Every structure is written in structure tokens, then in C-alpha cells.
Amino acid sequence: MNVAVIGATGYTGLEVVRLLMQHPELNVTAVTSDSQAGAMLTEVYPHLQGLVHDPLQRADALELAAQADLAFLALPSGLSTALVPDLLAAGLKVIDLAGDHRLSQADYAEWYHKTPPTHEVLNQAIYGLPEFYAAEIAPARLIANPGCYPTATLLSLLPLVQHGLIDTESLIVDAKSGVSGAGKALSPGTHFAEINENFKAYKVGVHQHIPEIEGVLTKQHGAKVTLSFTTHLVPMTRGIMATSYAKLTQDLSTEEVLAIYKETYQNQPFVRIRANGSMPATKDVSASNFCDIGLRVDPRTSRVTVIGVIDNLIKGAAGQAIQNANLLCGLPQTTGLLHAPVYL
């Protein structure tokens, strides 16, 4: 299948291009950047010299439809809303890596402070968490690729929520991300002098991924779920660690809870459950599409602590998008994605 990467000069777009270069069935036939149209992608990223030969073009829906069957949108939030209807009308399937199509109109307007997509478009969007929605993803035309924080958090918590094992009013998530999660655009809070030798919380209680996480947990639980969610910026390039805490509703051991996780993810190739006593680190999944999960039940407090780690640019964005594309194409989810993590 021929594919277009819209927003190829951003960090997530760049990773989509890199991963697709190793994909046996998906062929990149168009790369776009409205701000740098006419330039070669190798002028922006010289490390692709001799590997990518297509010039950057503007994101025109009709032109892209003549070149590709599927479009990956790796644009800043707010830009997909205007482009997606034209891409769908032109006959393209779309995977949107931004947050534009993950929420209801009201939630999107409240949390992103931008104009939401129409009901007609939103009704076509399928939430692209493959481990739980593969059957809905496969026939879809528009995939709302999950955010990086939601991916790590949801994969960590959904087994507990599905089985009613936790008091959802006690749920606290402490999440940390590398700086690439903020995107390529410069800001005072992410330049070297601000982030180096520093560690800070941000968007406390108002992060735009909160309604996305709560919405999926609520749908899977069958009743309203709310959580306290705090994000932190870590002085490293890539990686996310989500540490979740909740009160158990049953008297369970660590081994019993681990058994539930292993059963839930036994047929999911990208979720790896750690043995009792082993906790994952961000290096364990760097530059890969894996999510590693470790947990422990504290019998003193009857609380469970779950730690999930992903690479924010891969499983949290580009890799998951290709995992969804594989489902759209009827391919094994692992096609083009079974790469060992880069530890050093």
C-alpha cells in the first residue's frame, strides 16, 4: 500500500518515515511540510541522505490521493481538523497522530482550546489502541492514534479496571516524559538551559490527556472513572514512565494480579509483563514499539502500584500508528515493527 506522511519534518513524522523505510508492505510515496515545501527531507535531516529521495510537498488532499491510499497525519493539534475531511472525501484512509479526533467536541474545546471537528467526522473516528480495539480498527477509515501518556497509562490500568479490581476514586497517576514529547518547536521551558539538570512538574491537573485517559477507562469500566494525573518533564530525549497507584477492592497478592495481566496480554506482541520483583525502565523499550509493565501489591496498604514504560515517539506515536496501519491492511500487527530496543 502507498502511504503519505503529512508533517514529515516533526519528530513523530520523522519516526513514521524511518520506521516505514523498513516496512515490507507500506511504501512512502509522499512526504509533506507546508512550511518547507520544495525542499528535500534530507536538507532538514541529513542523516537520511541516500535513503529518502522524495521532495517535501504541500498537503493537498487531491494530490495526495493520487499518490497514496493511506495518510499518516503527524501535525500539531488543531491542524488535522481542517485537513481530515478533505482527505476522507478524496478517498484516503487516515491515521491522525494528533489529539483532534480522540475526544468529544465539548471535551476537545475545553481541554485543547481549539475548534473541534464536526460530529460527522468524529463519528467515523476509531480510537487506535490495538490491544483493546483491534476489531474496530481493522475496517475503519479514520483512526485516532492515542497519545503517548494515555498509551502508557491505559495499558497499565485497563486490566485492573476491566476486572473491577480497584477503587477508581483512589486512582493516582504520576507520569514522566522525555523532552521530545513536547515536539520540535522551541519554547522557553524546553531549551537546554531550562531542562538540563532539572526535573519539573507541568500542567498539573489540567493536562489535555486527562479526558482521553478517563474516557477510555470509563468506557471499559462501565461507570465514571476519574483520576489525579500529574506529568513531569525529565532531562532526557525520549521515553515515558507512568506510575499508577490505586486501592484494591479484593485481597490479592502480587502474583495473582500479575496472572491477570499475563492473561490479558498473552496474545499482544508488544506488551511485556515483568516477573514478580522486576520493574521496567525507559531504556528497556527505547526506540521500540514495546510497552513493559511491572507491578507490586503492598499488603500493608492494600494498594497496587503499576509501572508502565514506553518510547513516547514509537509506541506512543509513530510505532503505534504503523501497528494500526497493519490492522487496516490486514497484516500481522508486528509487520515492520519487531525491532529490539536500543539500550545504549
N, C-alpha and C positions, 0 to 999 in steps of 0.2 A: 504494500500500500504506500502511496506517495503522501508525504506529510509536509506541512508548513509550520515553521516555528516563528510565531509573532512575538516580537520583543526579544530577539536573539542576543542582544548586547547586554542584557541584565544578567545577574548571577544565575538565576534559575533558568533563564532561556539558554544561557551558555551551557549549563549542565544538561539540559534536554538535548542540545546539539551534540555534545560529547558522547552521551550515552547512545544516541541514535546512530552514531557512526559505527557502533559495534553491534547494531541490531540486524539480524539476518532477514527480516521481513518488512521493516519500515524504512523507507528511503526519503531522506530530506531533499525536497525539490525547490523549496523557497525558504529564505530567512528574511525577516523584516526588522526594520528600525526606522520609524518615521523621522527621527532626528538625524540619522546618519545614512539616509537612503543614497545610493550611488557609490558608497564606499564599499570596500571589501571587508568581510568579517575579520580577515587576518590583519587588517590595519588596526582594528580595535584590540584584537587578541593575537599577537604574533605567534603564540605557541601553537596555533592551528595552521601555520604555514605548511603548505604542501598537503594538507588534509581536507580543507574546506575551500571550494573554488567558486561558490555562488556569491554574487554581489548582494548587498543589502538592498531591499526594495521597500516601498511604502506598502502599508497593509490595506490594499484594495480588495474587497471581497470577491468581485467578479474575476479579477486577475488571478487571485489565489485559487479560486475554484477551478480555473483552467489548468492549474499546476498540481493540485493536490486533492486528496479525498478527506483528509483529516487535518485539523489545525490545533496546535498547542498554543494557548494564549498565556504568555509569561509577562504580563503587563502589570503596572501598579494598579491597586484597587481604584475603581471608578472609571477606568478606560475600557474595560471589557463590556460594560453595559451598553455602550453605543455601538460597538462593533459586532457583538454576537448575533443580533437579529439579522444583519446583512449576511453574515457567514452562513447561518442556517438557511436563509432564503436562497442562497446561492447553491445549496446542496451539500455543504461541508458538514461533517461531524466535528464537534468542538469539545476540547478539554480545557477548561478555564482554571488556571492555577491561582488566580486572584480570589478575593473573597466575595465578589459581586453576586454570585449565584448560590451561595451557601445558606442564606438567611431569608426570612420573610421580608416583605417590603418594609414593614414597620421597624423590625429589628435592624435591618441594614441602614435605614435612615438614621436611627437613634445611635448606633454604635460606630458607624463609619462616617456619618455626617455627609453623605453623598446621596445623589438621586438614585433610587433603586431601579432595577429592571422592571419591565411590565409583568403583570400576572401571567400573560400568555407565555412569555419566555421562562419565567420561574417555574411554571407548571411542567415544563419539559426537562428541568434540571434534575439529575440524579446525583445524590451525594456519593462521592467516589472513594469510600473506604472499602477496598476489595475484600478484606477479611470478613466483612459482615453484609455487604450489599452486592456481591458478585452477580447474582441472578438478575438484579435490576439494572446493573451497569451494562451487561452484555448487549441488550437490544437498544440502548439509549442513543440519542443524537447529541445530547449536551450533558457533559459530566462536570460537576462542581468538585474539583480536586480539593481535598481537605487541607486545612492549614497545618503548619509544622507543629505548633504547640498542641492543637487538637489531636493530631495523629498520635503523638507520644502519649497524651493523656487518655484518649479514648481506648487505645489498645491496652493500656494499663488497667483501666477501670471497668470496661464492659463486661468481662466475665463475672465480676462481683455484683454488678448492677443487674445483669440478666438473671442471676440466680437468687436475687434478693438477699444477699449475704451481708449488706452493710446498711447502716442508718444513713440515708442520703442527706439528712440535715447536718451530719457531722463531717461532711466531706471538705477536705482542705488539700489544695494542690500548690506545691512550691516548685516552680519551673525556672530553668536557666537555659540561656541560649548564647551561642557564639555570635559575633558581630555581623556575620554575613546575613543573618536573619533580618537585619534592618535594611537590606538591599544595597544597591551600588551608589545611590545618591548620597552626596556628602551632607552631614549635619553636624552641628557643634557637639552633640552628645556621642558621636561615634568616631571622631577623628582620633589619631594616635594619642595625643597628649591627654585626651579625656578618658580613654578606655584603658590604656596601658597602666598596669599596677593598680587597677581599680576594680571594684565589684559593686554594682548598684541595682536596686530595685527600680522598676519603672511601670507606669500605667497601673498602679496598684488599685485593684478593684474596678478598673474601667477599661481593661484590655479588650479589644474588639473580638478576640477569640472566645470570650466567655459565653456569649449566647450560642455560638456554634457548638461548644462542648456540652452545655446544658441541654440544648435542643436534642442532640443525639442520645444523650443519657436518658432524657425524659421519654423519648420515643421507645427506647429499649426497655425501660423500667415500667412504662405504662402509667406513671404518675410523675408529677413535677419534681425535678431534681434541681437543686441549686448548690453552688459551691463557692468557697472562698478561693480565689485564684490570684497568685502573685507571681509576676515574672521578673527575672533578673538578667542583666547583661554581664557576661563573663568575658575576660580579656583573652579570647581565643577566636579563631576564624570560623569554625563550623562545629555543629553538634548541639543537641538538646538533651537535657536530663529533666524528666518530670518525676517529682517525688510526691506521692499521694498518700494521704492519711485518712482513715475512716474507722468508725466504731463498728465492730462486727455485731450482727444480730443473732449469731449462733456461736456455740462454744466449739471452735475449730482450731486445729493445730496448723502449723506452717505446712506440713506435708499434705494435709487434707486440702488446703487451699491451692497448693501447687498442683495437686492432682486435677483440680477443676480447670486450672489454666492449661495444663498439658492436654486435657481432653478438648477444651475449646479450640485450641490452636494446632491440634495434631495434624491437620491437613493443610495448614497455612505455611507455605515455604519460607516466608520472610519474617515470621515471628519465632524467636528462640527463647525458651523458658529456661532460666538458670536453675541449677540444682540447689537444694537447701543449703544455705550458708554462703552462697555465691551471689554477689551483686554486680551488675554491669557498670561499665564506664563508657564515656563517649568515644574513646579510642577504639573500643571493641566493635564499633559499627561505622567508623569514619569512611566516607566515600562509598558507602554501600547502601543497599535497599533493605537492610535488616533492621528490625526492632528487637532489642534484647530486653527481657523483663526479669527482674528478681523481686522477691518479696519476703516478708517476715511477719509472723503474728506475735505480738507481745502479750503473753498470758497475764501479765500484771495489770494491763490496762484494757484488755480485750480489743485492742486496735490492731489493724493491719497496715503495714507500710509497704507500698508498691513502688518500685523504681523502674521507669522505662526510659531507654535511651535510643535516639535515632540520629542520623545525619539530617540536619534541617533542610539541606539543599537536595537530598536524594529521597529518602523515604518520606521526608516532609514536604517534598515538592516534585522535582523532576523524575525521580525514580518511580514514585507512586503514580505519576501521570502516565508513564510508559506502562506500568503494570495495568492501569485502566485501559490504555490503548490495546494492550494484548487481549484483554477481555472483549473489547469492541470488535477485534479482528478474529475472534475465535481461536486465539493462540494460547498455549500454556502461559500462566502469569509470569513465569520465570524467564521467558524468552528475552534474551539480550540483557538480563539483569543479574545473573548469578556471578557476581564478582566478589572476590574475597575483600573484606575491609582492608584499608590501608592503615597499618598500625603506626608507622613512623613517617 
